[in-house]
Amino acid sequence: MTLLGPARTPARRGRPAGPAPRAAGTGGGMPWWLRRSTTTVLCALAGVYTLLPLTWLLFAVTKTLPELYSGNGFSPSAGFHVVDNLRDLFAEDDGVFGRWLLNTAVYAVGGALVATLLSVAAGYAFDKFTFRGKEKWYAVVIAGVLVPHTAIVVPLYLMMSNLQMTDTIWSVLIPVMVNPFGVYLARAYSSGAISSELLEAARIDGAGEVRTFFSVGLRMMAPGAVTIFLVQFIAIWNNFLLPMVMITDNDLFSVAQGLFTWNSAVSQNPEYTRLVVVGSAVTTLPLLLLFIPLQRWWRTGLAEGGLK
């Protein structure tokens, strides 16, 4: 007599025995629609949290001083006082707010332009040229990215004081003309946007290195240059500590420094509260006017630099 074991179903050829494959898109037990919904909700919450201060500001610029101190900050005004608020803002203290805006524009545009040109040139050189100590010098640049800006403000002030340049526009402009992060981003962008064969063809045609850079390299690095310009422009426009340390002349104040001065005098003049709110709203307009038309360029620059 032969004892028979339990019946076994032979496995199909070409398919190893094992657990059944998991359904596509389940994500370890979580349905795809639940993952997508969770991501959407989290992004929506982050967006709302980010836009709350701006929403409050939009409501605040329409209000009078008593309305700012009473009621809900997100409630609309009983009237529309934007024109009156703007007129009072630019008329206060003999129109000094307009001077502060002009000073900030000079600091931001001038500093960002020079910093962008230097960053693009340095990044291009680090990428396309070979010279002694190249990687060591580049490591020094990367180390500069890690140094907090607040840590070098006092040494910068001492240097400017020894050069007798404090209380001048140069004390704010010169420090912001160097951007280590811009050099890093420019080198990353150059490695992907400019081919060595194209540069060699320009040299064969008789172009020197400077002409090759301005005629070929700089043009092909335009999206990366726009990204560097925007990053540096925003950093300078919102810079508060450097002008506060370097400048004591009211006519050379940046807009952030001027609004801080007004806010410090609210106890003597409560009207400054309304002017500070309206002035804060006005200072966001240049950033919006730059970001909206140039978003295609800076997004391309960040994506290319991130891939490299």
Contacts in CASP RR format, 6 or more apart in sequence:
PFRMAT RR
TARGET T0000
AUTHOR 0000-0000-0000
METHOD contacts of the structure
MODEL  1
MTLLGPARTPARRGRPAGPAPRAAGTGGGMPWWLRRSTTTVLCALAGVYT
LLPLTWLLFAVTKTLPELYSGNGFSPSAGFHVVDNLRDLFAEDDGVFGRW
LLNTAVYAVGGALVATLLSVAAGYAFDKFTFRGKEKWYAVVIAGVLVPHT
AIVVPLYLMMSNLQMTDTIWSVLIPVMVNPFGVYLARAYSSGAISSELLE
AARIDGAGEVRTFFSVGLRMMAPGAVTIFLVQFIAIWNNFLLPMVMITDN
DLFSVAQGLFTWNSAVSQNPEYTRLVVVGSAVTTLPLLLLFIPLQRWWRT
GLAEGGLK
11 17 0 8 1.000
22 28 0 8 1.000
25 31 0 8 1.000
25 32 0 8 1.000
26 32 0 8 1.000
27 35 0 8 1.000
54 284 0 8 1.000
55 74 0 8 1.000
56 73 0 8 1.000
56 74 0 8 1.000
57 277 0 8 1.000
57 280 0 8 1.000
57 281 0 8 1.000
57 284 0 8 1.000
58 281 0 8 1.000
59 73 0 8 1.000
59 74 0 8 1.000
59 75 0 8 1.000
59 76 0 8 1.000
59 77 0 8 1.000
60 68 0 8 1.000
60 73 0 8 1.000
60 277 0 8 1.000
60 278 0 8 1.000
60 281 0 8 1.000
61 82 0 8 1.000
61 85 0 8 1.000
61 277 0 8 1.000
61 278 0 8 1.000
61 281 0 8 1.000
62 76 0 8 1.000
62 77 0 8 1.000
62 79 0 8 1.000
62 80 0 8 1.000
62 81 0 8 1.000
62 82 0 8 1.000
62 85 0 8 1.000
63 77 0 8 1.000
63 81 0 8 1.000
63 274 0 8 1.000
64 77 0 8 1.000
64 81 0 8 1.000
64 274 0 8 1.000
65 270 0 8 1.000
65 271 0 8 1.000
65 273 0 8 1.000
65 274 0 8 1.000
67 77 0 8 1.000
67 78 0 8 1.000
68 273 0 8 1.000
68 274 0 8 1.000
68 277 0 8 1.000
69 273 0 8 1.000
85 274 0 8 1.000
85 275 0 8 1.000
85 278 0 8 1.000
86 278 0 8 1.000
86 282 0 8 1.000
88 271 0 8 1.000
88 274 0 8 1.000
88 275 0 8 1.000
88 278 0 8 1.000
89 97 0 8 1.000
89 275 0 8 1.000
89 278 0 8 1.000
89 279 0 8 1.000
89 282 0 8 1.000
90 97 0 8 1.000
90 98 0 8 1.000
92 275 0 8 1.000
96 250 0 8 1.000
96 251 0 8 1.000
96 253 0 8 1.000
97 255 0 8 1.000
97 275 0 8 1.000
97 279 0 8 1.000
97 282 0 8 1.000
99 251 0 8 1.000
99 253 0 8 1.000
100 253 0 8 1.000
100 254 0 8 1.000
100 255 0 8 1.000
100 257 0 8 1.000
100 258 0 8 1.000
101 255 0 8 1.000
101 282 0 8 1.000
101 283 0 8 1.000
103 169 0 8 1.000
103 251 0 8 1.000
103 252 0 8 1.000
103 253 0 8 1.000
103 254 0 8 1.000
103 255 0 8 1.000
104 237 0 8 1.000
104 254 0 8 1.000
104 255 0 8 1.000
104 256 0 8 1.000
104 283 0 8 1.000
105 286 0 8 1.000
106 169 0 8 1.000
106 173 0 8 1.000
107 169 0 8 1.000
107 172 0 8 1.000
107 173 0 8 1.000
107 176 0 8 1.000
107 236 0 8 1.000
107 237 0 8 1.000
107 239 0 8 1.000
107 243 0 8 1.000
107 254 0 8 1.000
108 233 0 8 1.000
108 236 0 8 1.000
108 237 0 8 1.000
109 233 0 8 1.000
110 173 0 8 1.000
111 173 0 8 1.000
111 176 0 8 1.000
111 177 0 8 1.000
111 232 0 8 1.000
111 236 0 8 1.000
112 176 0 8 1.000
112 229 0 8 1.000
112 230 0 8 1.000
112 232 0 8 1.000
112 233 0 8 1.000
112 236 0 8 1.000
113 229 0 8 1.000
114 173 0 8 1.000
114 177 0 8 1.000
115 176 0 8 1.000
115 177 0 8 1.000
115 178 0 8 1.000
115 179 0 8 1.000
115 182 0 8 1.000
115 228 0 8 1.000
115 232 0 8 1.000
116 179 0 8 1.000
116 182 0 8 1.000
116 225 0 8 1.000
116 228 0 8 1.000
116 229 0 8 1.000
116 232 0 8 1.000
118 177 0 8 1.000
118 178 0 8 1.000
118 179 0 8 1.000
118 183 0 8 1.000
119 179 0 8 1.000
119 182 0 8 1.000
119 183 0 8 1.000
119 185 0 8 1.000
119 186 0 8 1.000
119 228 0 8 1.000
120 186 0 8 1.000
120 218 0 8 1.000
120 221 0 8 1.000
120 224 0 8 1.000
120 225 0 8 1.000
120 228 0 8 1.000
121 213 0 8 1.000
122 141 0 8 1.000
122 183 0 8 1.000
122 186 0 8 1.000
122 187 0 8 1.000
123 183 0 8 1.000
123 186 0 8 1.000
123 187 0 8 1.000
123 190 0 8 1.000
124 186 0 8 1.000
124 187 0 8 1.000
124 190 0 8 1.000
124 194 0 8 1.000
124 213 0 8 1.000
124 217 0 8 1.000
124 218 0 8 1.000
124 221 0 8 1.000
126 134 0 8 1.000
126 137 0 8 1.000
126 138 0 8 1.000
126 141 0 8 1.000
126 183 0 8 1.000
126 187 0 8 1.000
127 187 0 8 1.000
127 190 0 8 1.000
127 191 0 8 1.000
127 194 0 8 1.000
128 190 0 8 1.000
128 194 0 8 1.000
128 196 0 8 1.000
128 199 0 8 1.000
138 187 0 8 1.000
141 180 0 8 1.000
141 183 0 8 1.000
141 184 0 8 1.000
142 180 0 8 1.000
142 184 0 8 1.000
144 180 0 8 1.000
145 180 0 8 1.000
145 181 0 8 1.000
145 184 0 8 1.000
149 241 0 8 1.000
149 242 0 8 1.000
150 241 0 8 1.000
152 175 0 8 1.000
153 241 0 8 1.000
153 242 0 8 1.000
153 245 0 8 1.000
154 245 0 8 1.000
156 175 0 8 1.000
156 242 0 8 1.000
156 245 0 8 1.000
156 246 0 8 1.000
157 166 0 8 1.000
157 245 0 8 1.000
157 246 0 8 1.000
160 166 0 8 1.000
160 170 0 8 1.000
160 171 0 8 1.000
160 174 0 8 1.000
160 246 0 8 1.000
165 171 0 8 1.000
165 174 0 8 1.000
166 246 0 8 1.000
166 247 0 8 1.000
167 246 0 8 1.000
167 247 0 8 1.000
167 248 0 8 1.000
167 249 0 8 1.000
167 252 0 8 1.000
168 252 0 8 1.000
169 252 0 8 1.000
171 246 0 8 1.000
171 247 0 8 1.000
172 239 0 8 1.000
172 242 0 8 1.000
172 243 0 8 1.000
172 246 0 8 1.000
172 247 0 8 1.000
172 254 0 8 1.000
175 242 0 8 1.000
176 232 0 8 1.000
176 235 0 8 1.000
176 236 0 8 1.000
176 239 0 8 1.000
176 242 0 8 1.000
179 228 0 8 1.000
179 231 0 8 1.000
179 232 0 8 1.000
181 231 0 8 1.000
182 228 0 8 1.000
182 231 0 8 1.000
182 232 0 8 1.000
185 224 0 8 1.000
185 227 0 8 1.000
185 228 0 8 1.000
185 301 0 8 1.000
185 305 0 8 1.000
186 221 0 8 1.000
186 224 0 8 1.000
186 225 0 8 1.000
186 228 0 8 1.000
188 304 0 8 1.000
188 305 0 8 1.000
188 306 0 8 1.000
188 308 0 8 1.000
189 221 0 8 1.000
189 223 0 8 1.000
189 224 0 8 1.000
189 301 0 8 1.000
189 304 0 8 1.000
189 305 0 8 1.000
189 308 0 8 1.000
190 217 0 8 1.000
190 221 0 8 1.000
191 308 0 8 1.000
192 304 0 8 1.000
192 308 0 8 1.000
193 220 0 8 1.000
193 221 0 8 1.000
193 223 0 8 1.000
193 224 0 8 1.000
193 304 0 8 1.000
194 216 0 8 1.000
194 217 0 8 1.000
194 220 0 8 1.000
194 221 0 8 1.000
198 216 0 8 1.000
198 220 0 8 1.000
199 212 0 8 1.000
199 216 0 8 1.000
199 217 0 8 1.000
202 208 0 8 1.000
202 211 0 8 1.000
202 212 0 8 1.000
202 215 0 8 1.000
202 216 0 8 1.000
203 209 0 8 1.000
203 212 0 8 1.000
207 215 0 8 1.000
207 216 0 8 1.000
218 225 0 8 1.000
222 297 0 8 1.000
223 297 0 8 1.000
223 298 0 8 1.000
223 300 0 8 1.000
223 301 0 8 1.000
223 304 0 8 1.000
224 297 0 8 1.000
224 298 0 8 1.000
224 300 0 8 1.000
224 301 0 8 1.000
224 304 0 8 1.000
224 305 0 8 1.000
226 294 0 8 1.000
226 297 0 8 1.000
226 298 0 8 1.000
226 301 0 8 1.000
227 297 0 8 1.000
227 298 0 8 1.000
227 300 0 8 1.000
227 301 0 8 1.000
227 302 0 8 1.000
230 290 0 8 1.000
230 291 0 8 1.000
230 294 0 8 1.000
230 298 0 8 1.000
233 290 0 8 1.000
234 287 0 8 1.000
237 283 0 8 1.000
237 286 0 8 1.000
237 287 0 8 1.000
238 256 0 8 1.000
239 254 0 8 1.000
239 256 0 8 1.000
240 254 0 8 1.000
240 256 0 8 1.000
240 257 0 8 1.000
240 260 0 8 1.000
243 253 0 8 1.000
243 254 0 8 1.000
243 256 0 8 1.000
243 257 0 8 1.000
244 257 0 8 1.000
244 260 0 8 1.000
247 253 0 8 1.000
247 254 0 8 1.000
247 257 0 8 1.000
250 261 0 8 1.000
253 261 0 8 1.000
255 279 0 8 1.000
255 283 0 8 1.000
256 283 0 8 1.000
259 276 0 8 1.000
259 279 0 8 1.000
259 280 0 8 1.000
259 283 0 8 1.000
262 272 0 8 1.000
262 275 0 8 1.000
262 276 0 8 1.000
263 272 0 8 1.000
263 273 0 8 1.000
263 276 0 8 1.000
265 272 0 8 1.000
266 272 0 8 1.000
266 273 0 8 1.000
266 276 0 8 1.000
291 298 0 8 1.000
END
